[in-house]
């Protein structure tokens, strides 16, 4: 005999609360496992395709691991040092950039840049804050990442976790299916398929879009000659998953930096603006329709809310799981809304009485 709905809600509520508490306490500890799981989920379709081509699961996983290792080594040797150097230089030069902006505004608009004016003090404060807080944050991250423990976590544990999860992914999903409550197994399977569809479209598809656009922005801006093109491209690609935000933030940052570097060289400034215009055309007409599709159903406000809430509560790990949780909650909420619209609570008793008569 199945438990009453009230008891089932109580048990599942307790399990969810315990999971959230464990996530809060073990955030830093489970970070490599969250990263490894995300990598395995991202690469599972590639392994499935290799299996359909005749490879065993072990061989497919080995091929993917070797290929990913080569790419990782190339990035570490060629891209990461340049990215770090440009980021440090950008933080250090921020006060000078704001001083140049202040001088420009003083020359063009002297009435709003008087000594002690709000705008002038704000610009000075912003520059000093970026240099102090940004430099402090970057140095803390670099010093943390350079410790032996964190190097072991990032470069050893994450690939190992991703390898074993990718190797046993199909077996694990089959095992989880056998543990589902029999009364609710069809509903849970339906929701799981919808969640997987949403995650596959958004995380795999949008992750690929972010990677492609970030690479394009970085290379194009560096070819134009922008001093911090790699950092700007990295930032723009990283936040491309929020519609229009990546292009707006990256474009504003690139054009702002270009104004100081290429003032008077309107061709170079036009090329910078053209880089982001072309990127938006490619994203809207080629990448997003092909890789993501139109049925994801994740509103930008919902994404920002989930990132803010989970980031503030669970830290960096919370930001990693925010998008999957937001996608899952979106599917579950739409399911319950559908149930509500088909229930007597929505249609009302009078409607049923009229249909009976």
C-alpha positions, -999 to 999 in steps of 0.1 A, spaced: 0 0 0 14 34 -10 20 61 15 -5 89 16 4 120 -4 10 140 27 36 115 40 53 113 7 56 151 5 70 151 40 96 125 32 107 141 0 108 175 17 131 162 44 154 145 18 155 178 -2 164 198 29 191 174 39 206 176 4 206 214 5 223 214 40 249 189 27 255 211 -3 260 241 19 284 224 43 304 204 16 305 230 -11 343 232 -15 347 194 -10 323 184 -37 335 210 -62 357 185 -82 329 160 -83 304 187 -95 329 197 -122 336 161 -131 299 153 -133 292 183 -155 321 173 -179 308 138 -181 272 149 -188 285 173 -215 306 146 -232 281 117 -229 265 123 -264 300 121 -279 306 88 -262 272 75 -274 280 85 -310 314 67 -308 296 36 -295 272 38 -325 303 39 -348 315 6 -333 337 16 -304 332 0 -269 323 24 -241 358 20 -226 374 28 -259 351 58 -266 359 72 -231 396 67 -236 395 85 -270 376 114 -256 399 116 -226 430 117 -247 416 143 -271 404 165 -242 439 161 -225 456 174 -256 433 204 -259 438 211 -221 476 210 -224 475 233 -254 453 258 -235 475 257 -205 507 263 -225 493 289 -250 462 306 -237 460 306 -199 493 325 -193 483 353 -217 448 354 -202 462 358 -167 488 384 -177 461 405 -195 437 402 -166 464 414 -141 474 443 -164 437 453 -169 432 454 -131 464 474 -126 457 499 -154 421 505 -144 429 537 -124 449 551 -153 419 544 -176 396 562 -154 420 591 -151 421 593 -189 383 593 -189 383 620 -163 407 641 -184 386 636 -215 354 646 -197 371 676 -182 382 688 -216 349 682 -233 325 688 -204 342 710 -179 310 721 -161 303 685 -149 339 677 -139 347 705 -114 368 697 -84 348 678 -59 319 670 -83 300 637 -78 310 623 -113 347 630 -108 347 614 -73 327 584 -86 352 578 -114 382 580 -91 364 556 -66 355 531 -93 391 530 -106 406 525 -72 380 498 -63 386 478 -94 423 479 -88 422 470 -51 393 445 -51 399 431 -85 436 427 -80 430 412 -45 404 387 -59 427 377 -88 458 373 -66 437 353 -41 425 330 -68 459 326 -83 475 319 -50 448 294 -41 451 277 -75 488 275 -71 487 255 -39 495 218 -41 461 207 -28 441 227 -53 464 217 -82 457 181 -73 420 187 -71 418 206 -104 443 186 -125 439 151 -111 406 145 -93 384 163 -118 396 144 -149 395 111 -129 359 117 -117 349 128 -152 365 96 -168 348 72 -144 314 89 -146 315 90 -184 326 54 -185 296 42 -163 271 69 -172 246 45 -189 249 20 -161 244 47 -134 212 60 -151 198 25 -154 206 18 -118 188 50 -107 158 40 -128 155 8 -108 154 28 -75 125 50 -85 93 46 -65 71 23 -86 40 44 -82 56 75 -95 82 59 -119 64 69 -151 59 105 -140 95 108 -128 108 93 -161 87 118 -180 100 147 -159 136 134 -162 134 132 -200 120 168 -201 148 180 -178 174 162 -198 160 177 -230 162 212 -214 197 207 -200 210 191 -232 197 221 -252 208 247 -228 240 234 -211 254 214 -240 241 237 -267 246 270 -250 280 259 -236 291 252 -271 278 286 -282 297 303 -254 329 285 -263 326 293 -300 317 329 -295 343 335 -268 370 321 -291 357 342 -320 356 374 -299 391 368 -284 407 360 -317 389 388 -336 397 415 -310 433 404 -308 436 406 -346 421 441 -345 448 450 -321 428 456 -289 452 454 -260 430 433 -237 412 414 -264 417 379 -249 402 390 -216 373 408 -232 365 378 -255 367 355 -225 343 376 -205 319 380 -234 319 343 -242 315 334 -205 282 353 -201 268 347 -235 243 322 -220 223 352 -208 207 365 -240 222 398 -252 241 404 -219 273 388 -232 274 410 -263 263 441 -245 289 437 -217 317 426 -240 309 452 -266 307 480 -240 340 469 -224 358 464 -258 346 498 -272 354 515 -239 389 502 -239 392 509 -277 383 545 -271 414 549 -250 437 529 -272 424 540 -307 410 575 -300 408 592 -334 413 559 -353 377 554 -362 384 525 -385 397 504 -356 368 514 -334 344 505 -362 361 471 -365 357 465 -328 320 473 -330 317 452 -362 332 422 -344 303 421 -319 277 429 -346 289 399 -366 290 378 -335 254 386 -328 244 378 -363 262 344 -361 247 336 -327 212 346 -336 210 330 -371 234 301 -369 247 290 -335 217 293 -313 191 278 -337 214 249 -346 228 241 -312 202 253 -287 168 255 -304 138 274 -294 122 251 -268 146 257 -238 121 278 -218 147 295 -195 139 332 -191 169 354 -185 154 368 -153 150 333 -140 187 325 -148 199 357 -131 177 350 -100 190 315 -97 226 325 -101 222 352 -75 204 331 -50 226 299 -53 258 320 -56 251 339 -24 240 308 -4 264 281 -17 292 301 -32 310 291 -63 296 255 -62 261 271 -61 268 291 -92 278 259 -110 246 241 -101 224 272 -104 216 267 -141 209 230 -140 187 235 -109 169 264 -126 162 243 -157 150 214 -136 127 237 -115 114 252 -146 104 218 -160 88 208 -127 69 241 -123 55 237 -159 44 202 -151 25 212 -120 10 242 -138 -3 217 -164 -16 195 -137 -33 225 -121 -49 236 -154 -64 201 -158 -77 199 -123 -111 208 -108 -93 234 -86 -88 254 -118 -120 245 -138 -143 247 -108 -171 225 -96 -197 245 -116 -181 236 -149 -182 199 -140 -219 202 -129 -228 218 -162 -210 192 -183 -228 164 -163 -262 180 -170 
